[in-house]
Amino acid sequence: QVRLVESGGGLVQAGGSLRLSCAASGSTLDYYAIGWFRQAPGKELEGVSCISHSDDYTPYADSVKGRFTISRDNTKEVVYLQMNSLKPEDTGVYYCAGEYVATCGDSWHRRIKYDYWGQGTQVTVSS
């Protein structure tokens, strides 16, 4: 069973960048599809991106395309979310989630797809 821990959140001005990390322990990360989600105050959980364990499909929410990049370093057991050109509407708690031996597929943005979740990291973008 994998344990996921997010880090890298913080306060940044609009236009700035942050890199979030999702570190895994207890299991080998490279067997998991990892999704990034976020939840803004008063809003529903939103799928941001996903990276599969076995193919190159890395979907993104339309709201972050061209600004965010997901990547993984299996040697370090970490998945990253590089966030550039941040906007105030990117503010929220960011979560990573894992599904064992999976690809992202068409349901990558759905919460129910993932079995394991981190505790979240706060991202605040000031205007």
N, C-alpha and C positions, 0 to 999 in steps of 0.2 A: 504494500500500500504506500503510495507516494504522499509526501507532505510537501505542500507548496507554500513558499513565503515570498511575499512581494516586498520590494524596497525601491528607493529612489524618488519617491514622491517629495513634494515640497511646494514652496511658494515661488512663483516666477512671474515676471511681467509679460504682458502680451507681446508676442513676437519672439519670445525666448524658447529655450529647449530644455527638455528633461529626458533622461533615459531611465526607464523602469526596468527592474530585474525581477524575474520569477525564478527563485532557486528551489531545487528539488532535493529532497532527502528521503531515504527509505526505499527508493526504487530507482531504476535507471530511467532518466528523463527521455532518452531517445526512443522509448517505446510509446510515448504519449503524444497525442495531439494536444496542443496547448492553446487555449483561447484567452484573449484579454477582453474584459468587460469593464464598464464603468457605470456608475450611478450618481447622477447629479441630485442635489436636494429636491425632494418633491417629485422626482421623475422615476420612470421605470429603468430597470437594468438594461443597458444597451451593449450589444456585441460590438467590439471595436476591431478585432482582427483575430486571426488564427494561423497556426503553423502546424503542419502535419508531421508525423514521425517518418513518413516514407515517401512523400512526393513533394513537389515544388509549389503546390497550390497554397497561396497565402492571400486569402480574401481580406478586404477592408470595408468598413462602413463608409458610405459615401461621404460622410461628414469629415473623415480623416484622410481620405485618399490624397496622395501626393504630399502629405505632411508627416504621417507616421510610417514607421518601418518596423516590421517584426523580424526577428532573427533568433537563431538558437546556437548555442555552443555546447554540444553534447559532452565535450571533454570536461567542461566546467559544470555541467548539469544546470545550465541557466538558459532561460529564454528572455530576450530583451524586447522592449518596446521603445524605440527611439521616437521621440515626439518633438517635432520642430514647428516653428511658426505657430506657437500655441495661442489660443484665443480664450477669452473669458468663458465661453461656452464649453470649453474642454474641462472646466472645473468639475471635480467629483472624486469619488472613491473608486480607485482602479483595482480590479481583481484579476488574478489569473486562475484558470481552471484547467483541469486535465481529464482526458479520456484515454483509457488504456488501449493500446494497439489500434489506433484509429487514425483516420484522415479527417480533414476538416469537413469536406463534403458540403452539401447544400444546407445542412442544418447547423453550420458552425456558429451561428449567431444566437442559437436557442439555448437557454439556460439548462434545459432538461438533458441536453446531450452529454454534459460533463458530470463526472462522478466525484471529482476532488476539487476543492476550492481553497484558495488562500484567504488570509484575514483582511486583505485590502491595504492600500496605501493611498493617502490623501494627496490629490493634486489640486492646487489652487492657482488660478491664473488671474492676475489683477490687470485691470484696464488702465 
